[in-house]
């Protein structure tokens, strides 16, 4: 799983830098399993983010139970490439709703 955010211009960090964090909860397994999952994520990030990551962004890669450690490394790389590409696709912003308007799911008659 991948989470990302664009840093504010006012943050005291080099703006052209790509920052990456890694995390695995205890659901992934014991310390050995968590460390192995993080090592795999770290190597995947080294392979993908210099090519597809955007400067000025922070990325957090989250290890998942069974899938991070057991997935073939080539597929892990492909998944990360797909996630980063989708993250940075141009998207049409949704128009803001009027104040007090109900969500479309709740506005049914």
Secondary structure, DSSP 4 states (H G I P E B T S, - for coil): -EEEEEPPTTSSS-TT--EEEEEE-GGG-SHHHHHHHHHHHHHHHHHHHHHH--TTEEEEEEE-TTHHHHS-HHHHHHHHHHHHHHHTS--PPPPPPPTTPPPTTT---
